[in-house]
Amino acid sequence: MWKYMRKLDEAQREKREGEAKLEIPPLREEGNTEDEKYEYLDGIWFLVVAGDGAALGQGTLPRRMRRAGRSTYHGECHALNFERPTEGTDQTAQRAELEAALDCIGRAWCPTVYWTDAKLVVDGIVALEHDDNRPGDKHQDIWAKISIA
């Protein structure tokens, strides 16, 4: 566990100091869809993307030692699958779940169904759709980005 935490600390230090090598997502080429899953809803085909966030040590480790990360899944061996550490000092599973949803929204090139196990994300996006209010008091920076996406 400590080995992975050190790797995360090093990656975050490199990012802060501008030494990190940013990964540019690969371009999705037309016809390269064999790994994608689609769902037919109300006469429209939707791409199915799953996302998740998790935190190591939430509730057991001191705040400065917690680490969280997120991932999205477009299909087996798909070029847009990825996992990333959660950004910032608020290393919680809830923030990681929101960042995964934001990553999915930012990469969507067609109508998309996003599968998540996070009630926070589902309830928040439903609230945004109905009355355009940002849900909750926490993570307003991410909710602001989601609301304009």
DSSP file with accessible surface (Angstrom, degrees, kcal/mol):
  #  RESIDUE AA STRUCTURE BP1 BP2  ACC     N-H-->O    O-->H-N    N-H-->O    O-->H-N    TCO  KAPPA ALPHA  PHI   PSI    X-CA   Y-CA   Z-CA
    1    1 A M     >        0   0  101      0, 0.0     4,-1.9     0, 0.0     5,-0.2   0.000 360.0 360.0 360.0 -44.5    0.0    0.0    0.0
    2    2 A W  H  >  +     0   0  126      1,-0.2     4,-2.4     2,-0.2     5,-0.2   0.853 360.0  59.1 -65.5 -33.5    2.8    2.5    0.9
    3    3 A K  H  > S+     0   0  113      1,-0.2     4,-1.8     2,-0.2    -1,-0.2   0.927 108.3  45.0 -60.7 -43.6    4.5    1.8   -2.4
    4    4 A Y  H  > S+     0   0  138      1,-0.2     4,-2.3     2,-0.2    -1,-0.2   0.883 110.7  53.7 -68.9 -37.2    1.5    3.0   -4.3
    5    5 A M  H  X S+     0   0    7     -4,-1.9     4,-2.5     1,-0.2    -1,-0.2   0.905 107.7  50.9 -65.0 -38.4    1.0    6.0   -2.0
    6    6 A R  H  X S+     0   0  161     -4,-2.4     4,-2.5     2,-0.2    -1,-0.2   0.908 108.9  51.7 -64.1 -39.9    4.6    7.1   -2.7
    7    7 A K  H  X S+     0   0  132     -4,-1.8     4,-2.4     2,-0.2    -2,-0.2   0.918 110.8  48.0 -62.9 -41.1    4.0    6.8   -6.5
    8    8 A L  H  X S+     0   0   45     -4,-2.3     4,-2.6     2,-0.2     5,-0.2   0.914 110.7  51.1 -65.1 -42.5    0.9    8.9   -6.2
    9    9 A D  H  X S+     0   0   65     -4,-2.5     4,-2.3     2,-0.2    -2,-0.2   0.923 111.0  48.8 -59.5 -43.2    2.7   11.5   -4.1
   10   10 A E  H  X S+     0   0   98     -4,-2.5     4,-2.6     2,-0.2    -2,-0.2   0.922 111.1  49.6 -63.8 -43.0    5.5   11.6   -6.7
   11   11 A A  H  X S+     0   0   41     -4,-2.4     4,-2.2     1,-0.2    -2,-0.2   0.921 112.0  48.2 -64.0 -40.4    3.0   12.0   -9.6
   12   12 A Q  H  X S+     0   0   33     -4,-2.6     4,-2.4     2,-0.2    -1,-0.2   0.897 110.8  51.1 -68.5 -36.6    1.2   14.9   -7.8
   13   13 A R  H  X S+     0   0   74     -4,-2.3     4,-2.4    -5,-0.2     6,-0.2   0.943 110.2  49.4 -63.6 -45.3    4.6   16.6   -7.1
   14   14 A E  H  <>S+     0   0   60     -4,-2.6     5,-2.3     1,-0.2     6,-1.3   0.899 111.0  50.3 -61.1 -38.9    5.5   16.3  -10.7
   15   15 A K  H ><5S+     0   0  102     -4,-2.2     3,-1.0     4,-0.2    -1,-0.2   0.931 111.0  48.0 -65.7 -44.2    2.2   17.8  -11.7
   16   16 A R  H 3<5S+     0   0  179     -4,-2.4    -2,-0.2     1,-0.2    -1,-0.2   0.887 114.5  46.3 -62.2 -38.5    2.5   20.7   -9.3
   17   17 A E  T 3<5S-     0   0  107     -4,-2.4    -1,-0.2    -5,-0.2    -2,-0.2   0.406 114.5-115.2 -88.4   2.2    6.0   21.4  -10.5
   18   18 A G  T < 5S+     0   0   65     -3,-1.0    -3,-0.2    -4,-0.4    -4,-0.1   0.642  86.7 112.8  78.1  13.2    5.1   21.2  -14.2
   19   19 A E      < +     0   0  104     -5,-2.3    -4,-0.2    -6,-0.2    -5,-0.1   0.542  43.1 114.3 -92.9  -8.4    7.3   18.1  -14.8
   20   20 A A        -     0   0   31     -6,-1.3     2,-0.8    -7,-0.1    -9,-0.0  -0.359  67.0-130.7 -67.9 141.5    4.4   15.8  -15.5
   21   21 A K        -     0   0  192     -2,-0.1     2,-0.3     2,-0.0    -1,-0.1  -0.832  25.7-140.5 -91.4 109.8    4.0   14.4  -18.9
   22   22 A L        -     0   0  148     -2,-0.8     2,-0.5     1,-0.1     0, 0.0  -0.560  10.3-132.8 -76.2 133.5    0.4   14.9  -19.8
   23   23 A E        -     0   0  146     -2,-0.3    -1,-0.1     3,-0.0    -2,-0.0  -0.717  11.2-148.2 -86.2 130.2   -1.3   12.1  -21.7
   24   24 A I        -     0   0  154     -2,-0.5     3,-0.1     1,-0.0    -1,-0.0  -0.867  26.7-116.4 -95.6 125.3   -3.3   13.1  -24.7
   25   25 A P        -     0   0   55      0, 0.0    55,-0.1     0, 0.0     3,-0.1  -0.337  34.5-105.3 -62.2 142.8   -6.2   10.7  -25.3
   26   26 A P        -     0   0   67      0, 0.0     2,-0.2     0, 0.0    -3,-0.0  -0.328  36.9-105.9 -66.0 149.2   -6.0    8.8  -28.5
   27   27 A L        -     0   0  156     -3,-0.1     2,-0.6     1,-0.1    52,-0.1  -0.555  27.1-125.8 -75.2 140.8   -8.3    9.8  -31.3
   28   28 A R        -     0   0   58     -2,-0.2     2,-0.3    -3,-0.1    -1,-0.1  -0.786  27.8-145.7 -87.6 119.3  -11.2    7.6  -31.9
   29   29 A E    >   -     0   0  139     -2,-0.6     3,-2.3     1,-0.1     2,-0.0  -0.640  24.9 -96.6 -89.4 145.0  -11.2    6.6  -35.6
   30   30 A E  T 3  S+     0   0  177     -2,-0.3    -1,-0.1     1,-0.3     3,-0.0  -0.329 112.5  21.4 -57.3 133.3  -14.3    6.1  -37.6
   31   31 A G  T 3  S+     0   0   55      1,-0.1     2,-1.6    -3,-0.0     3,-0.3   0.306  88.7 115.2  89.7 -10.0  -15.2    2.4  -37.7
   32   32 A N    <   +     0   0   59     -3,-2.3    -1,-0.1     1,-0.2    -3,-0.1  -0.493  39.4 111.9 -90.2  66.1  -13.1    1.6  -34.6
   33   33 A T    >   +     0   0   53     -2,-1.6     3,-1.6     1,-0.1    -1,-0.2   0.301  27.6 110.1-122.9   9.0  -16.2    0.6  -32.6
   34   34 A E  T 3  S+     0   0  131     -3,-0.3    -1,-0.1     1,-0.3    -2,-0.1   0.787  85.3  45.8 -63.1 -24.3  -15.8   -3.2  -32.1
   35   35 A D  T 3  S+     0   0   44     40,-0.1    41,-0.3    -3,-0.1    -1,-0.3   0.488  93.7 100.2 -94.5  -3.3  -15.1   -2.7  -28.3
   36   36 A E    <   -     0   0   13     -3,-1.6     2,-0.4    39,-0.1    39,-0.2  -0.579  61.4-145.5 -86.9 147.9  -17.9   -0.2  -27.7
   37   37 A K  E     -A   48   0A 114     37,-0.6    11,-3.0    11,-0.5     2,-0.3  -0.921  15.7-166.7-111.0 136.3  -21.3   -1.2  -26.2
   38   38 A Y  E     -A   47   0A  85     -2,-0.4     2,-0.4     9,-0.2     9,-0.2  -0.910   7.9-158.0-123.7 151.4  -24.5    0.6  -27.3
   39   39 A E  E     -A   46   0A  62      7,-2.7     7,-3.0    -2,-0.3     2,-0.7  -0.994  15.2-137.0-129.8 134.7  -28.0    0.6  -25.9
   40   40 A Y  E     +A   45   0A 132     -2,-0.4     2,-0.4     5,-0.2     5,-0.2  -0.822  32.0 167.9 -96.5 114.1  -31.1    1.5  -27.8
   41   41 A L  E >   -A   44   0A  63      3,-2.8     3,-1.8    -2,-0.7    -2,-0.1  -0.989  63.6 -19.4-131.7 126.1  -33.4    3.8  -25.9
   42   42 A D  T 3  S-     0   0  166     -2,-0.4    -1,-0.1     1,-0.3     3,-0.1   0.865 127.5 -48.5  49.7  41.7  -36.5    5.7  -27.2
   43   43 A G  T 3  S+     0   0   49      1,-0.2     2,-0.4    -3,-0.0    -1,-0.3   0.579 119.3 102.0  81.4   8.6  -35.3    5.4  -30.8
   44   44 A I  E <   -A   41   0A  80     -3,-1.8    -3,-2.8    -5,-0.0     2,-0.5  -0.980  67.3-131.2-128.1 138.9  -31.8    6.6  -30.2
   45   45 A W  E     -A   40   0A 154     -2,-0.4     2,-0.4    -5,-0.2    -5,-0.2  -0.766  27.5-165.5 -86.3 127.7  -28.5    4.6  -29.9
   46   46 A F  E     -A   39   0A  45     -7,-3.0    -7,-2.7    -2,-0.5     2,-0.3  -0.933  20.0-125.3-115.2 135.6  -26.5    5.5  -26.8
   47   47 A L  E     -Ab  38 112A   1     64,-2.7    66,-3.4    -2,-0.4     2,-0.6  -0.601  27.3-134.7 -72.1 136.5  -22.9    4.6  -26.1
   48   48 A V  E     +Ab  37 113A  12    -11,-3.0   -11,-0.5    -2,-0.3     2,-0.4  -0.859  28.9 173.7 -99.7 122.6  -22.6    2.9  -22.7
   49   49 A V  E     - b   0 114A   1     64,-2.7    66,-3.2    -2,-0.6     2,-0.4  -0.995  14.8-155.7-127.6 134.3  -19.7    4.1  -20.5
   50   50 A A  E     -Cb  73 115A  32     23,-2.3    23,-3.1    -2,-0.4     2,-0.3  -0.867  13.5-177.3-109.1 144.4  -19.1    3.0  -16.9
   51   51 A G  E     +C   72   0A   9     64,-2.4    66,-0.4    -2,-0.4     2,-0.3  -0.966   4.4 177.7-138.1 156.8  -17.2    5.1  -14.4
   52   52 A D  E     -C   71   0A  65     19,-2.2    19,-2.2    -2,-0.3     2,-0.3  -0.992  11.9-159.8-155.2 155.7  -16.1    4.7  -10.8
   53   53 A G  E     +C   70   0A   7     -2,-0.3     2,-0.3    17,-0.2    17,-0.2  -0.973  13.9 177.6-134.8 150.4  -14.2    6.4   -8.1
   54   54 A A  E     -C   69   0A  59     15,-2.3    15,-2.5    -2,-0.3     2,-0.4  -0.984  15.0-147.8-150.6 158.1  -12.6    5.0   -5.0
   55   55 A A  E     -C   68   0A  29     -2,-0.3     2,-0.5    13,-0.2     3,-0.4  -0.997  10.8-140.8-134.6 134.7  -10.5    6.2   -2.1
   56   56 A L  E    S+C   67   0A  72     11,-3.9    11,-1.6    -2,-0.4    -2,-0.0  -0.813  88.2   4.7 -91.0 122.9   -7.8    4.5   -0.1
   57   57 A G  S >> S+     0   0   12     -2,-0.5     4,-3.0     1,-0.3     3,-1.7   0.536  78.2 159.7  86.5   7.5   -8.0    5.2    3.6
   58   58 A Q  T 34 S+     0   0   73     -3,-0.4    -1,-0.3     1,-0.3    -3,-0.1  -0.483  78.4   7.1 -66.6 121.4  -11.1    7.3    3.7
   59   59 A G  T 34 S+     0   0   69      2,-0.4    -1,-0.3    -2,-0.4     4,-0.0   0.241 133.6  54.4  92.0 -14.6  -12.3    7.1    7.3
   60   60 A T  T <4 S+     0   0  121     -3,-1.7    -2,-0.2     1,-0.1    -3,-0.1   0.680  96.8  58.2-120.5 -32.0   -9.2    5.3    8.5
   61   61 A L  S  < S-     0   0   31     -4,-3.0    -2,-0.4     1,-0.1     5,-0.1  -0.716  92.9 -93.0-100.0 154.4   -6.2    7.3    7.5
   62   62 A P    >>  -     0   0   71      0, 0.0     3,-2.0     0, 0.0     4,-0.7  -0.282  44.9-106.3 -58.7 151.4   -5.4   11.0    8.4
   63   63 A R  G >4 S+     0   0  133      1,-0.3     3,-0.9     2,-0.2    28,-0.2   0.845 118.1  55.6 -51.6 -41.2   -6.6   13.4    5.7
   64   64 A R  G 34 S+     0   0  194      1,-0.2    -1,-0.3    26,-0.1    26,-0.0   0.702 108.1  49.6 -70.2 -16.3   -3.1   14.1    4.4
   65   65 A M  G <4 S+     0   0   38     -3,-2.0    -1,-0.2    -8,-0.1    -2,-0.2   0.532  85.0 109.8 -99.6  -7.1   -2.5   10.4    3.7
   66   66 A R    <<  -     0   0   45     -3,-0.9     2,-0.4    -4,-0.7    -9,-0.2  -0.396  46.9-168.2 -70.6 147.0   -5.7    9.6    1.9
   67   67 A R  E     -C   56   0A  26    -11,-1.6   -11,-3.9    24,-0.1     2,-0.3  -0.997   5.6-178.7-136.8 140.5   -5.5    8.8   -1.8
   68   68 A A  E     -C   55   0A   7     -2,-0.4    18,-2.8   -13,-0.3     2,-0.3  -0.914   0.4-179.0-135.3 160.6   -8.3    8.6   -4.3
   69   69 A G  E     -CD  54  85A  23    -15,-2.5   -15,-2.3    -2,-0.3     2,-0.3  -0.967  10.2-149.0-154.1 169.5   -8.7    7.8   -8.0
   70   70 A R  E     -CD  53  84A  16     14,-2.8    14,-2.7    -2,-0.3     2,-0.3  -0.936   9.8-176.3-140.7 161.5  -11.2    7.5  -10.8
   71   71 A S  E     -CD  52  83A  45    -19,-2.2   -19,-2.2    -2,-0.3     2,-0.3  -0.987  11.9-152.3-154.0 157.9  -11.6    5.5  -14.0
   72   72 A T  E     -CD  51  82A   4     10,-1.8    10,-1.6    -2,-0.3     2,-0.5  -0.972   9.8-153.4-130.8 151.9  -14.0    5.2  -17.0
   73   73 A Y  E     +C   50   0A 118    -23,-3.1   -23,-2.3    -2,-0.3     3,-0.1  -0.979  20.0 169.0-130.9 117.2  -14.6    2.1  -19.1
   74   74 A H        -     0   0    4     -2,-0.5   -37,-0.6     1,-0.4     2,-0.2   0.545  69.3 -52.9-100.2 -15.8  -15.7    2.3  -22.8
   75   75 A G  S >  S-     0   0    0    -39,-0.2     3,-2.1     3,-0.1    -1,-0.4  -0.747  80.4 -45.1 152.2 163.5  -15.2   -1.4  -23.6
   76   76 A E  T 3  S-     0   0  130    -41,-0.3    -3,-0.0     1,-0.3     5,-0.0  -0.299 124.6  -7.4 -59.7 127.1  -12.5   -4.1  -23.5
   77   77 A C  T 3  S+     0   0  109      1,-0.2    -1,-0.3     2,-0.1     2,-0.2   0.711  92.9 163.4  60.6  23.5   -9.2   -2.7  -24.7
   78   78 A H    X   -     0   0   17     -3,-2.1     3,-1.4   -43,-0.2    -1,-0.2  -0.469  45.2-129.0 -74.4 144.0  -10.8    0.5  -25.8
   79   79 A A  T 3  S+     0   0   46      1,-0.3    -1,-0.1    -2,-0.2    -2,-0.1   0.760 105.3  54.6 -65.4 -24.4   -8.4    3.4  -26.5
   80   80 A L  T 3  S+     0   0   12    -55,-0.1    -1,-0.3     2,-0.0     2,-0.1   0.440  78.0 113.1 -94.0   1.5  -10.4    5.8  -24.2
   81   81 A N    <   +     0   0   45     -3,-1.4     2,-0.3    -6,-0.1    -8,-0.2  -0.483  45.0 155.1 -64.6 140.7  -10.4    3.6  -21.1
   82   82 A F  E     -D   72   0A  13    -10,-1.6   -10,-1.8    -2,-0.1     2,-0.3  -0.995  35.7-151.4-160.3 164.6   -8.3    5.3  -18.4
   83   83 A E  E     +D   71   0A 148     -2,-0.3   -12,-0.2   -12,-0.2    -2,-0.0  -0.990  20.4 176.0-138.9 143.9   -7.6    5.7  -14.7
   84   84 A R  E     -D   70   0A  61    -14,-2.7   -14,-2.8    -2,-0.3     2,-0.1  -0.991  33.1-105.2-143.2 152.5   -6.3    8.7  -13.0
   85   85 A P  E     -D   69   0A  49      0, 0.0   -16,-0.3     0, 0.0     2,-0.2  -0.445  49.1 -98.1 -72.7 151.8   -5.5    9.9   -9.4
   86   86 A T        -     0   0    1    -18,-2.8   -18,-0.2    -2,-0.1     2,-0.2  -0.498  41.0-122.9 -70.4 140.4   -7.9   12.4   -8.0
   87   87 A E        +     0   0   83     -2,-0.2     3,-0.2     8,-0.1    -1,-0.1  -0.514  65.5  16.0 -85.9 152.1   -6.8   16.0   -8.2
   88   88 A G  S    S-     0   0   51     -2,-0.2    -2,-0.0     1,-0.2   -76,-0.0  -0.205  97.0 -66.2  86.5-175.3   -6.3   18.3   -5.3
   89   89 A T  S    S+     0   0  132      1,-0.1     2,-1.5     2,-0.0    -1,-0.2   0.619 106.3  89.4 -92.0 -14.2   -6.1   17.8   -1.6
   90   90 A D        -     0   0   27     -3,-0.2     2,-1.3     1,-0.1    -1,-0.1  -0.665  57.4-180.0 -85.7  88.5   -9.7   16.6   -1.1
   91   91 A Q        +     0   0    8     -2,-1.5     2,-0.3   -28,-0.2   -24,-0.1  -0.655  24.6 135.5 -95.5  81.3   -9.0   12.9   -1.6
   92   92 A T     >  -     0   0    6     -2,-1.3     4,-2.1     1,-0.1     5,-0.1  -0.893  64.2-120.7-126.0 158.4  -12.5   11.3   -1.2
   93   93 A A  H  > S+     0   0   23     -2,-0.3     4,-2.6     1,-0.2     5,-0.2   0.873 113.2  57.6 -63.9 -35.5  -14.4    8.7   -3.1
   94   94 A Q  H  > S+     0   0   82      2,-0.2     4,-2.1     1,-0.2    -1,-0.2   0.924 107.8  45.6 -63.5 -43.0  -17.2   11.2   -3.7
   95   95 A R  H  > S+     0   0   26      1,-0.2     4,-2.5     2,-0.2    -1,-0.2   0.912 112.1  52.2 -66.3 -39.6  -14.8   13.6   -5.4
   96   96 A A  H  X S+     0   0    0     -4,-2.1     4,-2.2     1,-0.2    -2,-0.2   0.909 108.2  51.3 -62.9 -40.8  -13.3   10.8   -7.4
   97   97 A E  H  X S+     0   0   16     -4,-2.6     4,-2.0     1,-0.2    -1,-0.2   0.920 111.4  47.7 -61.5 -43.6  -16.8    9.7   -8.6
   98   98 A L  H  X S+     0   0    0     -4,-2.1     4,-2.5     1,-0.2    -2,-0.2   0.901 110.3  51.4 -65.5 -40.4  -17.6   13.2   -9.7
   99   99 A E  H  X S+     0   0   10     -4,-2.5     4,-2.6     2,-0.2    -1,-0.2   0.887 108.0  52.8 -65.0 -36.1  -14.3   13.5  -11.6
  100  100 A A  H  X S+     0   0    0     -4,-2.2     4,-2.2     2,-0.2    -1,-0.2   0.930 110.2  48.0 -63.6 -42.4  -15.0   10.3  -13.4
  101  101 A A  H  X S+     0   0    1     -4,-2.0     4,-2.5     1,-0.2    -2,-0.2   0.923 111.7  49.8 -63.4 -43.1  -18.4   11.6  -14.5
  102  102 A L  H  X S+     0   0   34     -4,-2.5     4,-2.6     1,-0.2    -2,-0.2   0.914 109.0  52.1 -63.0 -40.7  -16.8   14.9  -15.6
  103  103 A D  H  X S+     0   0   35     -4,-2.6     4,-1.3     2,-0.2    -1,-0.2   0.912 109.7  49.6 -61.2 -41.2  -14.2   12.9  -17.6
  104  104 A C  H  X S+     0   0    5     -4,-2.2     4,-0.7     2,-0.2     3,-0.5   0.939 111.4  48.4 -63.3 -45.5  -16.9   10.9  -19.3
  105  105 A I  H >< S+     0   0   58     -4,-2.5     3,-0.9     1,-0.2    -2,-0.2   0.915 110.4  52.4 -61.2 -41.6  -18.9   14.1  -20.2
  106  106 A G  H 3< S+     0   0   68     -4,-2.6    -1,-0.2     1,-0.2    -2,-0.2   0.753 114.1  41.8 -68.3 -23.3  -15.7   15.7  -21.6
  107  107 A R  H 3< S+     0   0   50     -4,-1.3    -1,-0.2    -3,-0.5     2,-0.2   0.428  83.4 121.9-102.0  -2.4  -14.9   12.7  -23.8
  108  108 A A    <<  +     0   0   47     -3,-0.9     4,-0.1    -4,-0.7    -3,-0.0  -0.459  27.6 170.7 -68.3 128.2  -18.4   12.1  -25.1
  109  109 A W        +     0   0   89     -2,-0.2    -1,-0.2     1,-0.1    -4,-0.0   0.391  69.2  18.4-114.4  -1.7  -18.7   12.3  -28.9
  110  110 A C  S    S-     0   0   37    -63,-0.0    -1,-0.1     0, 0.0   -64,-0.1  -0.923 110.1 -51.8-154.6 173.4  -22.2   10.9  -29.2
  111  111 A P        -     0   0   70      0, 0.0   -64,-2.7     0, 0.0     2,-0.4  -0.346  67.1-164.5 -55.5 133.2  -25.3   10.4  -27.0
  112  112 A T  E     -b   47   0A  39    -66,-0.3     2,-0.5    -4,-0.1   -64,-0.2  -0.969  26.3-151.1-132.7 138.0  -24.0    8.5  -23.9
  113  113 A V  E     -b   48   0A  29    -66,-3.4   -64,-2.7    -2,-0.4     2,-0.6  -0.940  22.2-153.8-101.3 125.4  -25.5    6.5  -21.1
  114  114 A Y  E     -b   49   0A  48     -2,-0.5     2,-0.5   -66,-0.2   -64,-0.2  -0.912   2.4-155.3-106.2 119.4  -23.2    6.8  -18.0
  115  115 A W  E     +b   50   0A 133    -66,-3.2   -64,-2.4    -2,-0.6     2,-0.3  -0.813  25.7 157.2 -94.3 128.2  -23.3    3.9  -15.6
  116  116 A T        -     0   0   38     -2,-0.5   -64,-0.1   -66,-0.2    -2,-0.0  -0.981  43.1-147.4-145.1 156.6  -22.2    4.7  -12.0
  117  117 A D  S    S+     0   0  116    -66,-0.4     2,-0.8    -2,-0.3     3,-0.1   0.268  70.3 107.2-103.0  10.3  -22.8    3.3   -8.5
  118  118 A A     >  -     0   0   11      1,-0.2     4,-2.0   -21,-0.1     3,-0.3  -0.790  49.8-168.1 -98.8 110.4  -22.7    6.8   -6.9
  119  119 A K  H  > S+     0   0  145     -2,-0.8     4,-3.0     1,-0.2     5,-0.4   0.855  89.4  62.9 -60.7 -35.3  -26.0    8.1   -5.7
  120  120 A L  H  > S+     0   0   67      1,-0.2     4,-2.0     2,-0.2    -1,-0.2   0.917 106.4  43.5 -56.1 -44.3  -24.3   11.5   -5.3
  121  121 A V  H  > S+     0   0    2     -3,-0.3     4,-2.6     2,-0.2     5,-0.3   0.942 115.7  46.9 -69.6 -47.4  -23.6   11.7   -9.1
  122  122 A V  H  X S+     0   0   71     -4,-2.0     4,-2.3     1,-0.2     5,-0.2   0.961 116.2  43.5 -61.0 -51.9  -27.0   10.5  -10.2
  123  123 A D  H  X S+     0   0   77     -4,-3.0     4,-2.3     1,-0.2    -1,-0.2   0.893 114.6  51.3 -62.2 -39.6  -29.0   12.8   -7.8
  124  124 A G  H  X S+     0   0    3     -4,-2.0     4,-2.2    -5,-0.4    -1,-0.2   0.918 111.1  45.6 -65.9 -43.0  -26.8   15.7   -8.7
  125  125 A I  H  X S+     0   0   47     -4,-2.6     4,-2.2     2,-0.2    -2,-0.2   0.906 112.0  52.0 -70.2 -36.8  -27.1   15.4  -12.4
  126  126 A V  H  X S+     0   0   61     -4,-2.3     4,-1.9    -5,-0.3    -2,-0.2   0.934 109.9  50.3 -62.3 -42.2  -30.9   14.9  -12.1
  127  127 A A  H  X>S+     0   0   30     -4,-2.3     4,-2.4     1,-0.2     6,-0.7   0.914 109.5  50.9 -62.7 -40.4  -31.0   18.1  -10.0
  128  128 A L  H  X5S+     0   0   20     -4,-2.2     4,-1.2     1,-0.2    -1,-0.2   0.892 109.8  50.3 -63.6 -39.8  -29.0   20.0  -12.6
  129  129 A E  H  <5S+     0   0  143     -4,-2.2    -1,-0.2     1,-0.2    -2,-0.2   0.855 116.1  41.4 -66.8 -34.2  -31.4   18.8  -15.4
  130  130 A H  H  <5S+     0   0  147     -4,-1.9    -2,-0.2    -5,-0.2    -1,-0.2   0.887 137.5   0.1 -86.5 -41.7  -34.5   19.9  -13.6
  131  131 A D  H  <5S-     0   0   90     -4,-2.4    -3,-0.2    -5,-0.2    -2,-0.1   0.348  84.6-121.6-135.5   9.4  -33.7   23.2  -12.0
  132  132 A D     << +     0   0  116     -4,-1.2     2,-0.4    -5,-0.6    -4,-0.2   0.752  64.3 139.0  57.8  25.2  -30.1   24.1  -13.0
  133  133 A N        -     0   0   98     -6,-0.7    -1,-0.2    -9,-0.1    -2,-0.2  -0.825  59.0-117.3 -96.4 142.5  -29.0   24.3   -9.3
  134  134 A R        -     0   0  128     -2,-0.4     2,-0.1    -3,-0.1    -9,-0.1  -0.659  36.2-128.1 -78.0 124.2  -25.7   22.9   -8.3
  135  135 A P        +     0   0   28      0, 0.0     8,-0.1     0, 0.0   -11,-0.1  -0.391  60.2   0.7 -75.5 149.8  -26.4   20.2   -5.8
  136  136 A G  S    S-     0   0   54      1,-0.1    -2,-0.0    -2,-0.1   -16,-0.0   0.236  74.8 -97.8  69.0 169.6  -24.7   19.9   -2.4
  137  137 A D  S    S+     0   0  159      2,-0.0     3,-0.4     3,-0.0     2,-0.2   0.648  95.5  75.6 -97.9 -21.8  -22.2   22.2   -0.7
  138  138 A K  S    S+     0   0  119      1,-0.2     5,-0.1     2,-0.1     0, 0.0  -0.583  92.4  17.8 -95.7 156.9  -19.1   20.2   -1.5
  139  139 A H    >>  +     0   0   17     -2,-0.2     4,-2.2     1,-0.1     3,-0.6   0.812  65.3 158.2  61.0  37.8  -17.1   19.9   -4.8
  140  140 A Q  H 3>  +     0   0   64     -3,-0.4     4,-2.3     1,-0.2     5,-0.2   0.809  67.8  63.1 -63.4 -28.5  -18.7   23.1   -6.3
  141  141 A D  H 3> S+     0   0   75      2,-0.2     4,-1.4     1,-0.2    -1,-0.2   0.918 108.2  40.8 -62.6 -40.5  -15.7   23.4   -8.7
  142  142 A I  H <> S+     0   0    4     -3,-0.6     4,-2.5     2,-0.2     5,-0.2   0.917 113.1  53.4 -74.6 -41.6  -16.6   20.1  -10.3
  143  143 A W  H  X S+     0   0    2     -4,-2.2     4,-2.6     1,-0.2    -2,-0.2   0.889 106.0  54.9 -60.9 -36.1  -20.4   20.7  -10.3
  144  144 A A  H  X S+     0   0   27     -4,-2.3     4,-1.1     1,-0.2    -1,-0.2   0.917 110.0  45.9 -62.6 -42.6  -19.7   24.1  -12.1
  145  145 A K  H  X S+     0   0  109     -4,-1.4     4,-0.9     1,-0.2     3,-0.2   0.898 113.2  49.4 -67.0 -41.1  -17.8   22.2  -14.8
  146  146 A I  H >< S+     0   0   12     -4,-2.5     3,-0.6     1,-0.2    -2,-0.2   0.903 106.7  56.6 -64.8 -39.3  -20.5   19.6  -15.1
  147  147 A S  H 3< S+     0   0   35     -4,-2.6    -1,-0.2     1,-0.2    -2,-0.2   0.799 111.8  41.3 -67.1 -26.6  -23.3   22.2  -15.3
  148  148 A I  H 3<        0   0  144     -4,-1.1    -1,-0.2    -3,-0.2    -2,-0.2   0.569 360.0 360.0 -95.6  -8.4  -21.8   23.9  -18.3
  149  149 A A    <<        0   0   83     -4,-0.9   -43,-0.1    -3,-0.6    -3,-0.0  -0.297 360.0 360.0 -77.4 360.0  -20.8   20.7  -20.1
